[in-house]
């Protein structure tokens, strides 16, 4: 998720939470109007009975903004509990006598109706319980908010780490690809200078793709195919006529995007292991795509390196697998192996868009 999208989502969540808080306290402060509807409650009387939602609000935000972050989250549960018990007991007692005084002023027929000790304790316990419920709710909400914020931060850190790793893999592909290509050009200069010059021109086209398009998270699939086609054309220059190379594409949607240079290592691998200096060989590359899938199938005659050939270390294929996992997690399949008595090697990647 980009920083702009994250900030926009955070802003939406913040405004939604604020609206929920305002709705809750609007209901709490207007509820006395419901209980005394039709009795002709006056503004001073309303302000006095509003002491109850006011104290609930004080206890709620005292826990939500201060006590829970400072004590409960820090593991000081006993301090948090002790402070809440003291505050709730004091406020619960105060609230009972405040409401009793309000009744004496504005509803004298209810005053001293339950003036015995048992009733007083019962009412104090009732008011204290209401305060405790709001304190507990505030603590739970603060912990939930902290958990969600921590989870979002963790996801952002993981995404940033994945992007950094992906950029690192891209930077590794450049020298790996250039090393293979320059080795081919070096070999070509030994027997055909004109073709070597043509090869350098093809390489310059590919470098332009790397320098300008490769830095983007995705590129048009047609541009990536053109890049691969230039590479195949470059490789064909030095191949013998006994090697049959085909490159077929079927792109049904020109707007399809792909992470750049996903397939180049597979094509390099095909030329490395699919060409024999003495036997007839073939390389078949097929890429197709629509709005939902990108399909790449590469098959080549299988000519494994001998034990004495130490060129390459399988880095390219490892990078392909890691880049697929980072760019298309759980949205791709990769089948590879040999068939027809180990004479053909195949590598098939299907990416779900």
Number of C-alpha atoms within 10 A of each C-alpha: 10 10 9 9 10 13 12 12 11 14 12 12 12 11 11 12 12 11 11 11 11 12 11 10 15 12 11 17 18 13 14 17 16 8 10 11 10 8 8 8 14 9 9 11 14 16 14 15 19 18 15 23 19 15 16 24 19 16 23 23 17 16 26 22 13 14 26 25 17 14 17 18 15 11 12 13 14 11 14 19 14 11 14 20 14 11 16 24 19 13 20 25 19 16 20 21 14 16 17 20 16 20 18 14 11 15 12 13 9 12 16 12 10 12 10 9 9 10 12 16 13 12 18 22 17 15 21 23 15 16 26 21 14 19 25 18 15 22 24 15 16 21 17 12 13 14 12 12 13 12 12 14 12 12 13 16 12 12 15 14 12 16 15 12 15 20 15 11 17 20 13 14 20 15 11 15 14 14 11 14 19 14 10 17 22 11 13 18 14 9 11 12 12 10 16 21 14 14 25 15 14 18 20 13 14 20 16 12 19 17 11 9 16 19 15 11 14 16 19 15 22 17 15 24 19 14 23 20 15 19 20 20 15 23 18 16 16 17 15 14 10 14 18 16 19 12 15 12 14 11 17 11 14 12 13 19 19 20 19 23 22 21 21 21 20 22 21 20 18 24 21 18 17 25 24 19 10 8 11 14 22 20 23 18 20 15 20 17 22 16 14 10 15 20 19 19 20 22 22 26 25 22 18 15 12 7 6 6 8 8 9 11 8 10 12 22 17 12 18 19 12 16 22 20 15 15 18 16 13 11 13 17 14 13 10 13 11 15 11 7 6 12 13 18 21 19 19 17 19 18 19 17 15
